[in-house]
C-alpha cells in the first residue's frame, strides 16, 4: 500500500520545472515586403521637350496647348527676324520681325485646311484636332530652329561685308527651319495614316507630297516679298 501511494503521489505531483533560460518557441518569420524603388527624378522637362512633346489629354486642353505652341513658334520666328534686321537697324528690325512669322501663319491658315479637305475626300483617318496638332508641331519645330539660329545669324549679317552674302545666309536659315518644320508636320499627320488601307495610304501620300511643294513655294513667296533683306516690302 505504501508503494502504491508513493506511485500515485508521483503521478499527481507537479511536472518538473523547465530549465531556466530556455529560448522561447520559435515563431515563423514574417515575409519581408520589399518596398518598390521610386523612379529617379528626371527634373523638369526641357524647353524643346515641353514645346514638341505630347500635349495634355482632352480636346479643350489639347487646343490650348496647340495655341500655346503656335504663339511660341511665332515669337521665336520673330526673334529670327530681329536678328537679320540688325544689319540695317532702325525700323528694319521691326519689319523683319513682323515678316518672318508670316510664312508659318500662311501655311497653317491656307495649306493645312486644304490638305485636310483633300484627305477627307480620300477617307483618310485624320480628324480636325489631329490636323491642328500636326500644324502646331510643325510651326513649333520651325520656330525652335529659327530661334536657335538667331544669335549666330545676327552676328553674321552684321559682320558680313556683302549684302548678298547676308541675304544668302538668312535664306539658308529659313530654308533649314522650313525643312525641319515640314518634316515634323508630315510625321505627325502621317502617323494615323499608317492604319489606313493601302489605297488610302497611296492617295494620301500624293496629297502630302503636293502639300510639301505648296508649303515650300508659299513660304518662299511670302519671305521673298516681305523681308527687306531680300528686297521686298521696303
Steps between C-alpha positions, in 0.01 A plus 500: 500500500781739579660431163167557327455836679849607403425413137173700508673798663762495230234510230301776672800714575603806304690453177866567526580866435643595167860603500555871552615707208351277235424690176133558421348291230595631161236686306477485121679794342276750332552547131702810434326749274739680269385853433509595133783730407358835382611609154782744482396862484581620151432860588298749300469433125714705268357787300518302176334194657222710649446671165512194276389224738157346532237741623237445770197276459161644409390711206487832686838449668655386171373809318645726770831317473501535121423872528792536741726322253392730218560809711846376603584415139404847380702662778810296412453578131478870582824467696669373184358798314648732760839340451512546122358851530798614704698549179303813405379587850223739587156425361639216293531288815126521561419433134705182500354391834147541363574334164666174605196358688275566199610184318408254781169684538428477127580129485290423807209720389489411130683175441395287797120547455531421129703187577246388758217533247691294245579229755135491601403440137726192504337379825830533686484448879589862587271716711518880552677480840770279346551747215524792743746309717718417200497862385591621847788253523632598158484871583662440839786309339555777247499763773736299718756472219469869416537599864811287532657654189413859597815589703740364238302664219510839672877474527542396138274756333652788695859401423452391139655739250260397225126548511458206264690278742284617790182436300625157395576397859162630619324305227700188584383521861138540390534204264647280772225591746232440236636153423498397865154645553358328193655172608342528846160583349504211254613260772221609736218492248629185332492289818125418490524435127703186571180326614314581179452258207765487231300705251435775751868510596603533136263787426587670828868475412438691178304760695781543754757535222290770336464676833877495551554669163224752568629586850855548370390725216264701721761556771762604245256740337398659830855544626635623168230765462489622861854487639701817429828307497376331180383829354135461589266741683747786552 
